[in-house]
Every structure is written in structure tokens, then in C-alpha cells.
Amino acid sequence: MKVMKAYIEKRGVFKTLYVDRASITMVQNAVTSRRCSELVKS
């Protein structure tokens, strides 16, 4: 049981890091595409 709990906690940390990285990437992509569209308009 102890090993299982440690495994779940470790997976939870990885999941959180993965989700954070994904959302940061999404924000960066949104900012980049907005800059591109502003450049195109001007």
C-alpha cells in the first residue's frame, strides 16, 4: 500500500507538471498568433 501511494503521488506530480506545461504552451501560442495577426493588419 505504501508503494502504491508513493506511485500515485509521483504520477500526480507528473500530471500536474504536464498540464502546466500544456497550458503555458497554449498561452504562448495564443500570444504569438495574436502578434502575427496584428502584424498582418498593420
C-alpha positions in Angstrom: 0.0 0.0 0.0 2.8 2.4 0.9 4.5 1.8 -2.5 1.1 2.3 -4.3 0.6 5.6 -2.5 4.0 6.9 -3.4 3.4 5.8 -7.0 0.1 7.7 -7.2 1.7 10.8 -5.7 4.5 10.7 -8.1 2.1 10.3 -11.1 0.0 13.2 -9.7 3.1 15.4 -9.7 4.0 14.4 -13.3 0.4 15.0 -14.3 0.4 18.5 -12.8 3.7 19.4 -14.5 2.4 18.1 -17.8 -0.9 20.1 -17.5 1.0 23.2 -16.5 3.4 22.8 -19.4 0.5 22.3 -21.8 -1.4 25.4 -20.6 1.8 27.5 -20.7 2.3 26.4 -24.3 -1.3 27.2 -25.2 -0.9 30.7 -23.8 2.4 31.2 -25.7 0.8 30.1 -28.9 -2.2 32.4 -28.4 0.1 35.4 -27.7 2.2 34.5 -30.8 -0.8 34.2 -33.1 -2.2 37.5 -31.8 1.1 39.2 -32.5 1.1 37.7 -36.0 -2.4 38.9 -36.8 -1.6 42.4 -35.5 1.4 42.5 -37.8 -0.8 41.4 -40.7 -3.4 44.1 -40.0 -0.7 46.8 -39.9 
